[in-house]
Amino acid sequence: MNLKYKAFLALGSLLVLVGLLMLLAGLGGGGDSASVLMTIGVVIIAVMALRLWRSGEDIEADERTKKIGAYGLSYSWLLTLILLFLLFWIDQLALMALTAGDVLLAAILVMTISARAFQWHLSRKGDVD
């Protein structure tokens, strides 16, 4: 197993353990911060386990996959920038009442989903030409 996987699995386990200890000790204001730590730890462990399971011991990236990843992230960034301009004008023209949380959630969702969608599309296409 790669050192990166071991480090992330150790970090996730540590966060779960710290969250459990905080919960048992009654620290962290009613268990909210303990729950957050445990959730983050479980997500890190799950993501690393999924990546390890999917890739096995194969090479994780070559020039083509790095290029596809970079282009997918670039397209995602551009789409998110367009979304933010659109939300700015929606707010300026008072078409809809937007809170900071609404804008942040929309940006986070569009950026993460579109990045993966662009990378998937480009990898199915074969290259970025």
TIRO-2110 file (N, C-alpha, C; in Angstrom, 1 decimal):
// TIRO-2110
0.8, -1.2, 0.0, N, 1, A
0.0, 0.0, 0.0, CA, 1, A
0.9, 1.2, 0.0, C, 1, A
0.5, 2.2, -0.8, N, 2, A
1.2, 3.5, -0.9, CA, 2, A
1.3, 4.2, 0.4, C, 2, A
2.3, 5.0, 0.6, N, 3, A
2.4, 5.8, 1.8, CA, 3, A
1.3, 6.9, 1.9, C, 3, A
0.9, 7.4, 0.8, N, 4, A
-0.2, 8.4, 0.8, CA, 4, A
-1.5, 7.7, 1.4, C, 4, A
-1.8, 6.5, 1.0, N, 5, A
-3.0, 5.8, 1.5, CA, 5, A
-2.9, 5.5, 3.0, C, 5, A
-1.7, 5.1, 3.4, N, 6, A
-1.5, 4.8, 4.8, CA, 6, A
-1.6, 6.1, 5.6, C, 6, A
-1.1, 7.2, 5.1, N, 7, A
-1.2, 8.4, 5.9, CA, 7, A
-2.7, 8.9, 6.0, C, 7, A
-3.4, 8.8, 4.9, N, 8, A
-4.8, 9.3, 5.0, CA, 8, A
-5.7, 8.3, 5.8, C, 8, A
-5.4, 7.0, 5.7, N, 9, A
-6.2, 6.1, 6.6, CA, 9, A
-5.8, 6.3, 8.0, C, 9, A
-4.6, 6.6, 8.3, N, 10, A
-4.2, 6.9, 9.7, CA, 10, A
-4.9, 8.2, 10.2, C, 10, A
-4.9, 9.2, 9.3, N, 11, A
-5.6, 10.5, 9.7, CA, 11, A
-7.0, 10.3, 9.9, C, 11, A
-7.7, 9.5, 9.1, N, 12, A
-9.1, 9.3, 9.3, CA, 12, A
-9.4, 8.5, 10.5, C, 12, A
-8.6, 7.5, 10.8, N, 13, A
-8.7, 6.7, 12.1, CA, 13, A
-8.5, 7.6, 13.3, C, 13, A
-7.5, 8.5, 13.2, N, 14, A
-7.2, 9.4, 14.3, CA, 14, A
-8.4, 10.3, 14.6, C, 14, A
-9.0, 10.9, 13.5, N, 15, A
-10.1, 11.8, 13.7, CA, 15, A
-11.3, 11.0, 14.3, C, 15, A
-11.6, 9.8, 13.9, N, 16, A
-12.7, 9.0, 14.5, CA, 16, A
-12.4, 8.8, 15.9, C, 16, A
-11.2, 8.4, 16.2, N, 17, A
-10.8, 8.1, 17.6, CA, 17, A
-10.9, 9.4, 18.5, C, 17, A
-10.4, 10.5, 18.0, N, 18, A
-10.5, 11.8, 18.8, CA, 18, A
-12.0, 12.1, 19.0, C, 18, A
-12.8, 12.0, 17.9, N, 19, A
-14.2, 12.2, 18.1, CA, 19, A
-14.9, 11.4, 19.1, C, 19, A
-14.6, 10.1, 19.1, N, 20, A
-15.2, 9.2, 20.1, CA, 20, A
-14.7, 9.5, 21.5, C, 20, A
-13.4, 9.9, 21.7, N, 21, A
-13.0, 10.3, 23.0, CA, 21, A
-13.6, 11.5, 23.5, C, 21, A
-13.8, 12.5, 22.5, N, 22, A
-14.5, 13.7, 22.9, CA, 22, A
-16.0, 13.4, 23.3, C, 22, A
-16.6, 12.5, 22.6, N, 23, A
-18.0, 12.2, 22.9, CA, 23, A
-18.1, 11.5, 24.3, C, 23, A
-17.2, 10.6, 24.5, N, 24, A
-17.2, 9.9, 25.8, CA, 24, A
-16.8, 10.8, 27.0, C, 24, A
-15.9, 11.8, 26.7, N, 25, A
-15.5, 12.7, 27.8, CA, 25, A
-16.5, 13.8, 28.0, C, 25, A
-17.4, 14.0, 27.1, N, 26, A
-18.4, 15.1, 27.2, CA, 26, A
-17.8, 16.4, 26.7, C, 26, A
-16.8, 16.4, 26.0, N, 27, A
-16.2, 17.7, 25.5, CA, 27, A
-16.9, 18.1, 24.2, C, 27, A
-16.7, 19.3, 23.8, N, 28, A
-17.2, 19.8, 22.5, CA, 28, A
-18.6, 20.2, 22.4, C, 28, A
-19.2, 20.7, 23.4, N, 29, A
-20.5, 21.3, 23.3, CA, 29, A
-21.6, 20.4, 22.9, C, 29, A
-21.9, 19.3, 23.6, N, 30, A
-23.0, 18.5, 23.3, CA, 30, A
-22.8, 17.5, 22.2, C, 30, A
-21.5, 17.3, 21.8, N, 31, A
-21.2, 16.3, 20.9, CA, 31, A
-21.2, 16.7, 19.4, C, 31, A
-21.5, 18.0, 19.2, N, 32, A
-21.5, 18.5, 17.8, CA, 32, A
-20.1, 18.4, 17.1, C, 32, A
-19.1, 18.9, 17.8, N, 33, A
-17.8, 18.9, 17.2, CA, 33, A
-17.3, 17.4, 17.1, C, 33, A
-17.6, 16.6, 18.1, N, 34, A
-17.2, 15.2, 18.1, CA, 34, A
-17.9, 14.5, 16.9, C, 34, A
-19.1, 14.8, 16.6, N, 35, A
-19.8, 14.2, 15.4, CA, 35, A
-19.1, 14.7, 14.1, C, 35, A
-18.8, 15.9, 14.1, N, 36, A
-18.1, 16.5, 12.9, CA, 36, A
-16.8, 15.8, 12.6, C, 36, A
-16.0, 15.6, 13.7, N, 37, A
-14.7, 14.9, 13.6, CA, 37, A
-14.9, 13.5, 13.1, C, 37, A
-15.8, 12.8, 13.7, N, 38, A
-16.0, 11.4, 13.4, CA, 38, A
-16.5, 11.3, 11.9, C, 38, A
-17.4, 12.2, 11.5, N, 39, A
-17.9, 12.2, 10.1, CA, 39, A
-16.7, 12.4, 9.1, C, 39, A
-15.9, 13.4, 9.4, N, 40, A
-14.8, 13.7, 8.5, CA, 40, A
-13.8, 12.5, 8.5, C, 40, A
-13.6, 11.8, 9.6, N, 41, A
-12.7, 10.7, 9.6, CA, 41, A
-13.3, 9.5, 8.8, C, 41, A
-14.6, 9.3, 9.0, N, 42, A
-15.2, 8.2, 8.2, CA, 42, A
-15.2, 8.5, 6.7, C, 42, A
-15.4, 9.7, 6.3, N, 43, A
-15.4, 10.1, 4.9, CA, 43, A
-14.0, 9.9, 4.4, C, 43, A
-12.9, 10.3, 5.1, N, 44, A
-11.6, 10.1, 4.6, CA, 44, A
-11.2, 8.6, 4.5, C, 44, A
-11.6, 7.8, 5.4, N, 45, A
-11.4, 6.4, 5.4, CA, 45, A
-12.1, 5.8, 4.2, C, 45, A
-13.4, 6.2, 4.0, N, 46, A
-14.2, 5.6, 2.9, CA, 46, A
-13.6, 6.0, 1.5, C, 46, A
-13.2, 7.2, 1.4, N, 47, A
-12.6, 7.7, 0.1, CA, 47, A
-11.3, 7.0, -0.2, C, 47, A
-10.5, 6.9, 0.8, N, 48, A
-9.2, 6.2, 0.6, CA, 48, A
-9.4, 4.7, 0.3, C, 48, A
-10.3, 4.1, 1.0, N, 49, A
-10.6, 2.6, 0.8, CA, 49, A
-11.1, 2.4, -0.7, C, 49, A
-12.0, 3.3, -1.1, N, 50, A
-12.6, 3.2, -2.4, CA, 50, A
-11.5, 3.4, -3.5, C, 50, A
-10.6, 4.4, -3.3, N, 51, A
-9.5, 4.6, -4.3, CA, 51, A
-8.6, 3.4, -4.3, C, 51, A
-8.3, 2.9, -3.2, N, 52, A
-7.4, 1.7, -3.1, CA, 52, A
-8.1, 0.5, -3.8, C, 52, A
-9.3, 0.4, -3.6, N, 53, A
-10.1, -0.8, -4.2, CA, 53, A
-10.2, -0.6, -5.7, C, 53, A
-10.4, 0.6, -6.2, N, 54, A
-10.6, 0.9, -7.6, CA, 54, A
-9.3, 0.8, -8.3, C, 54, A
-8.2, 1.3, -7.7, N, 55, A
-6.9, 1.4, -8.5, CA, 55, A
-6.1, 0.1, -8.2, C, 55, A
-6.2, -0.5, -7.1, N, 56, A
-5.4, -1.7, -6.8, CA, 56, A
-4.0, -1.2, -6.7, C, 56, A
-3.1, -2.0, -7.3, N, 57, A
-1.7, -1.7, -7.3, CA, 57, A
-1.3, -1.1, -8.7, C, 57, A
-2.2, -0.7, -9.5, N, 58, A
-1.9, -0.1, -10.8, CA, 58, A
-1.3, 1.2, -10.7, C, 58, A
-0.8, 1.7, -11.8, N, 59, A
-0.2, 3.1, -11.8, CA, 59, A
-1.4, 4.0, -11.7, C, 59, A
-1.3, 5.0, -10.8, N, 60, A
-2.5, 5.9, -10.6, CA, 60, A
-2.7, 6.9, -11.7, C, 60, A
-1.6, 7.4, -12.3, N, 61, A
-1.7, 8.5, -13.3, CA, 61, A
-0.6, 8.4, -14.3, C, 61, A
-0.9, 8.7, -15.5, N, 62, A
0.1, 8.9, -16.5, CA, 62, A
-0.1, 10.2, -17.1, C, 62, A
0.6, 10.5, -18.2, N, 63, A
0.5, 11.9, -18.8, CA, 63, A
-0.9, 12.2, -19.3, C, 63, A
-1.6, 11.2, -19.9, N, 64, A
-2.9, 11.4, -20.4, CA, 64, A
-3.9, 11.7, -19.3, C, 64, A
-3.9, 10.9, -18.3, N, 65, A
-4.9, 11.1, -17.2, CA, 65, A
-4.6, 12.4, -16.5, C, 65, A
-3.3, 12.8, -16.3, N, 66, A
-3.1, 14.1, -15.7, CA, 66, A
-3.6, 15.2, -16.6, C, 66, A
-3.4, 15.1, -17.9, N, 67, A
-3.9, 16.1, -18.8, CA, 67, A
-5.4, 16.2, -18.8, C, 67, A
-6.1, 15.0, -18.8, N, 68, A
-7.5, 15.0, -18.7, CA, 68, A
-8.0, 15.6, -17.4, C, 68, A
-7.3, 15.3, -16.3, N, 69, A
-7.7, 15.8, -15.0, CA, 69, A
-7.6, 17.3, -15.0, C, 69, A
-6.5, 17.9, -15.5, N, 70, A
-6.2, 19.3, -15.5, CA, 70, A
-7.3, 20.0, -16.4, C, 70, A
-7.6, 19.5, -17.6, N, 71, A
-8.6, 20.1, -18.4, CA, 71, A
-9.9, 20.1, -17.8, C, 71, A
-10.3, 18.9, -17.1, N, 72, A
-11.6, 18.8, -16.5, CA, 72, A
-11.7, 19.8, -15.4, C, 72, A
-10.7, 20.0, -14.6, N, 73, A
-10.7, 21.0, -13.5, CA, 73, A
-10.8, 22.4, -14.0, C, 73, A
-10.1, 22.7, -15.1, N, 74, A
-10.1, 24.0, -15.8, CA, 74, A
-11.5, 24.3, -16.3, C, 74, A
-12.1, 23.4, -16.9, N, 75, A
-13.5, 23.6, -17.4, CA, 75, A
-14.5, 23.8, -16.3, C, 75, A
-14.3, 23.0, -15.2, N, 76, A
-15.1, 23.2, -14.0, CA, 76, A
-14.9, 24.5, -13.4, C, 76, A
-13.7, 25.0, -13.3, N, 77, A
-13.5, 26.3, -12.7, CA, 77, A
-14.1, 27.4, -13.6, C, 77, A
-14.0, 27.3, -14.9, N, 78, A
-14.7, 28.3, -15.8, CA, 78, A
-16.2, 28.2, -15.6, C, 78, A
-16.8, 27.1, -15.5, N, 79, A
-18.2, 26.9, -15.3, CA, 79, A
-18.7, 27.5, -14.0, C, 79, A
-17.9, 27.3, -13.0, N, 80, A
-18.2, 27.9, -11.6, CA, 80, A
-18.1, 29.4, -11.7, C, 80, A
-17.1, 29.9, -12.4, N, 81, A
-16.9, 31.4, -12.5, CA, 81, A
-18.1, 32.0, -13.2, C, 81, A
-18.6, 31.3, -14.3, N, 82, A
-19.8, 31.8, -15.0, CA, 82, A
-21.0, 31.7, -14.0, C, 82, A
-21.1, 30.7, -13.2, N, 83, A
-22.2, 30.6, -12.3, CA, 83, A
-22.2, 31.7, -11.3, C, 83, A
-21.0, 32.0, -10.8, N, 84, A
-20.9, 33.1, -9.8, CA, 84, A
-21.3, 34.5, -10.4, C, 84, A
-20.9, 34.7, -11.7, N, 85, A
-21.3, 35.9, -12.4, CA, 85, A
-22.8, 36.0, -12.5, C, 85, A
-23.4, 34.8, -12.8, N, 86, A
-24.9, 34.7, -13.0, CA, 86, A
-25.5, 35.0, -11.6, C, 86, A
-25.0, 34.4, -10.6, N, 87, A
-25.6, 34.7, -9.2, CA, 87, A
-25.4, 36.1, -8.8, C, 87, A
-24.3, 36.7, -9.2, N, 88, A
-24.1, 38.2, -8.9, CA, 88, A
-25.1, 39.0, -9.5, C, 88, A
-25.4, 38.8, -10.8, N, 89, A
-26.4, 39.6, -11.5, CA, 89, A
-27.8, 39.3, -11.0, C, 89, A
-28.1, 38.0, -10.6, N, 90, A
-29.4, 37.7, -10.0, CA, 90, A
-29.6, 38.5, -8.8, C, 90, A
-28.5, 38.7, -8.0, N, 91, A
-28.6, 39.4, -6.7, CA, 91, A
-28.7, 40.9, -7.0, C, 91, A
-27.9, 41.4, -8.0, N, 92, A
-27.9, 42.9, -8.3, CA, 92, A
-29.2, 43.3, -8.9, C, 92, A
-29.9, 42.5, -9.7, N, 93, A
-31.1, 42.8, -10.3, CA, 93, A
-32.3, 42.5, -9.4, C, 93, A
-32.0, 42.0, -8.2, N, 94, A
-33.0, 41.6, -7.2, CA, 94, A
-34.1, 40.6, -7.8, C, 94, A
-33.6, 39.7, -8.6, N, 95, A
-34.5, 38.7, -9.1, CA, 95, A
-34.8, 37.6, -8.1, C, 95, A
-33.9, 37.4, -7.2, N, 96, A
-34.1, 36.4, -6.1, CA, 96, A
-33.2, 36.8, -4.9, C, 96, A
-33.7, 36.5, -3.7, N, 97, A
-33.0, 36.8, -2.5, CA, 97, A
-32.0, 35.7, -2.3, C, 97, A
-30.7, 36.0, -2.3, N, 98, A
-29.7, 34.9, -2.1, CA, 98, A
-28.9, 35.2, -0.8, C, 98, A
-28.7, 34.2, -0.1, N, 99, A
-27.9, 34.3, 1.1, CA, 99, A
-26.5, 33.8, 0.8, C, 99, A
-25.6, 34.1, 1.6, N, 100, A
-24.2, 33.7, 1.4, CA, 100, A
-24.1, 32.1, 1.4, C, 100, A
-24.9, 31.5, 2.2, N, 101, A
-24.9, 30.0, 2.2, CA, 101, A
-25.5, 29.5, 0.9, C, 101, A
-26.5, 30.1, 0.3, N, 102, A
-27.0, 29.6, -1.0, CA, 102, A
-25.9, 29.7, -2.1, C, 102, A
-25.2, 30.8, -2.1, N, 103, A
-24.2, 31.0, -3.1, CA, 103, A
-23.0, 30.0, -2.9, C, 103, A
-22.6, 29.8, -1.7, N, 104, A
-21.5, 28.9, -1.4, CA, 104, A
-21.9, 27.5, -1.7, C, 104, A
-23.1, 27.1, -1.4, N, 105, A
-23.6, 25.7, -1.6, CA, 105, A
-23.7, 25.5, -3.2, C, 105, A
-24.2, 26.5, -3.9, N, 106, A
-24.3, 26.3, -5.3, CA, 106, A
-22.9, 26.2, -6.0, C, 106, A
-22.0, 27.0, -5.5, N, 107, A
-20.6, 27.0, -6.0, CA, 107, A
-19.9, 25.7, -5.7, C, 107, A
-20.0, 25.2, -4.5, N, 108, A
-19.4, 23.9, -4.1, CA, 108, A
-20.0, 22.8, -4.9, C, 108, A
-21.3, 22.7, -5.1, N, 109, A
-21.9, 21.6, -5.8, CA, 109, A
-21.6, 21.7, -7.3, C, 109, A
-21.6, 22.9, -7.9, N, 110, A
-21.3, 23.0, -9.3, CA, 110, A
-19.9, 22.6, -9.6, C, 110, A
-19.0, 23.1, -8.7, N, 111, A
-17.6, 22.9, -8.9, CA, 111, A
-17.2, 21.4, -8.8, C, 111, A
-17.7, 20.7, -7.8, N, 112, A
-17.4, 19.3, -7.6, CA, 112, A
-18.0, 18.4, -8.6, C, 112, A
-19.3, 18.6, -8.8, N, 113, A
-20.0, 17.8, -9.8, CA, 113, A
-19.5, 18.0, -11.2, C, 113, A
-19.3, 19.2, -11.6, N, 114, A
-18.9, 19.5, -13.0, CA, 114, A
-17.4, 19.0, -13.2, C, 114, A
-16.6, 19.1, -12.2, N, 115, A
-15.2, 18.6, -12.3, CA, 115, A
-15.2, 17.2, -12.6, C, 115, A
-15.9, 16.4, -11.9, N, 116, A
-16.0, 15.0, -12.1, CA, 116, A
-16.7, 14.6, -13.5, C, 116, A
-17.7, 15.4, -13.8, N, 117, A
-18.4, 15.2, -15.1, CA, 117, A
-17.5, 15.5, -16.3, C, 117, A
-16.8, 16.6, -16.2, N, 118, A
-15.9, 16.9, -17.3, CA, 118, A
-14.8, 15.9, -17.4, C, 118, A
-14.2, 15.5, -16.3, N, 119, A
-13.1, 14.5, -16.4, CA, 119, A
-13.6, 13.1, -16.9, C, 119, A
-14.8, 12.8, -16.5, N, 120, A
-15.4, 11.5, -17.0, CA, 120, A
-15.7, 11.6, -18.5, C, 120, A
-16.2, 12.8, -19.0, N, 121, A
-16.5, 13.0, -20.4, CA, 121, A
-15.2, 12.9, -21.2, C, 121, A
-14.2, 13.6, -20.7, N, 122, A
-12.9, 13.7, -21.4, CA, 122, A
-12.2, 12.3, -21.5, C, 122, A
-12.3, 11.5, -20.4, N, 123, A
-11.7, 10.2, -20.4, CA, 123, A
-12.4, 9.3, -21.3, C, 123, A
-13.8, 9.4, -21.4, N, 124, A
-14.5, 8.6, -22.4, CA, 124, A
-14.2, 9.0, -23.8, C, 124, A
-14.0, 10.2, -24.0, N, 125, A
-13.6, 10.7, -25.3, CA, 125, A
-12.2, 10.2, -25.7, C, 125, A
-11.4, 10.1, -24.7, N, 126, A
-10.0, 9.5, -25.0, CA, 126, A
-8.9, 10.6, -24.9, C, 126, A
-9.2, 11.8, -25.2, N, 127, A
-8.2, 12.8, -25.0, CA, 127, A
-8.8, 14.2, -25.0, C, 127, A
-8.1, 15.2, -24.9, N, 128, A
-8.6, 16.6, -24.8, CA, 128, A
-8.5, 17.4, -26.0, C, 128, A
-8.1, 16.8, -27.1, N, 129, A
-7.9, 17.6, -28.4, CA, 129, A
-9.2, 18.1, -28.9, C, 129, A
END
